[in-house]
Amino acid sequence: MRIVTFEGIVQNGAIQLGDNVTLPENTRVYVLIPDFEAGPRAHVYSPRLVDPGQASDFAKQIVEVAPDATL
């Protein structure tokens, strides 16, 4: 496998190579990012019920209010 290196930058979430670089459609590429330090990622966990029998406690109730109701 032959490897060729091109330099580019990321603009609006897309990798932009130099103007003189043209690659055929569906060309497989590999991206190496020098001097990049990823910060910590936040992860939000979904709540879980300890007792699935409590699911009925969270049932939605729909209440219709007349459009001319006052607060």
matplotlib code that plots the C-alpha trace (Angstrom):
import matplotlib.pyplot as plt

x = [0.0, 1.4, 0.8, 0.6, 0.3, -1.7, -2.2, -5.6, -7.8, -11.3, -13.8, -17.5, -17.0, -15.5, -11.9, -10.6, -7.5, -5.3, -6.6, -4.2, -5.5, -8.2, -9.2, -11.5, -15.0, -15.1, -11.4, -10.6, -8.7, -7.3, -7.1, -4.2, -4.5, -1.2, -1.1, -4.7, -5.8, -9.4, -11.0, -13.1, -16.4, -19.7, -22.0, -25.6, -27.0, -30.7, -32.5, -33.4, -36.1, -35.0, -38.4, -40.1, -43.4, -43.1, -43.4, -47.1, -46.1, -44.7, -47.8, -48.6, -51.9, -53.2, -55.4, -57.2, -57.7, -60.2, -58.5, -60.1, -59.0, -57.5, -54.4]
y = [0.0, 3.4, 6.4, 10.0, 12.9, 16.1, 18.9, 20.4, 22.2, 21.7, 24.4, 24.2, 20.6, 19.4, 18.7, 21.1, 20.0, 22.4, 23.8, 21.6, 18.3, 16.4, 12.9, 10.5, 10.0, 7.3, 7.4, 5.8, 8.2, 8.1, 11.2, 11.8, 14.8, 16.2, 18.1, 17.4, 16.9, 15.9, 17.3, 15.2, 14.1, 14.5, 11.5, 11.8, 8.5, 7.7, 7.1, 3.5, 2.3, -0.1, -1.7, -1.8, -2.1, 1.7, 2.6, 3.3, 6.1, 8.0, 7.6, 10.9, 12.6, 14.9, 17.7, 19.9, 23.5, 25.7, 28.3, 31.2, 30.0, 32.5, 31.9]
z = [0.0, -1.0, 1.3, 0.2, 2.7, 2.2, 4.6, 5.1, 7.7, 9.1, 8.0, 9.1, 10.1, 6.7, 5.9, 3.2, 1.4, -0.7, -4.0, -6.0, -4.4, -6.3, -5.2, -7.0, -5.6, -2.9, -2.2, 1.2, 3.4, 6.9, 9.0, 11.5, 13.8, 15.2, 18.5, 19.4, 23.0, 23.5, 26.6, 29.0, 27.5, 29.4, 29.5, 30.6, 31.7, 31.3, 34.6, 35.4, 37.8, 40.5, 40.5, 37.0, 38.8, 39.6, 35.9, 36.4, 38.8, 35.8, 33.5, 31.6, 32.2, 29.5, 30.6, 28.0, 28.9, 27.1, 24.9, 26.9, 30.3, 32.6, 34.7]

ax = plt.figure().add_subplot(projection="3d")
ax.plot(x, y, z, "-o")
ax.set_aspect("equal")
plt.show()
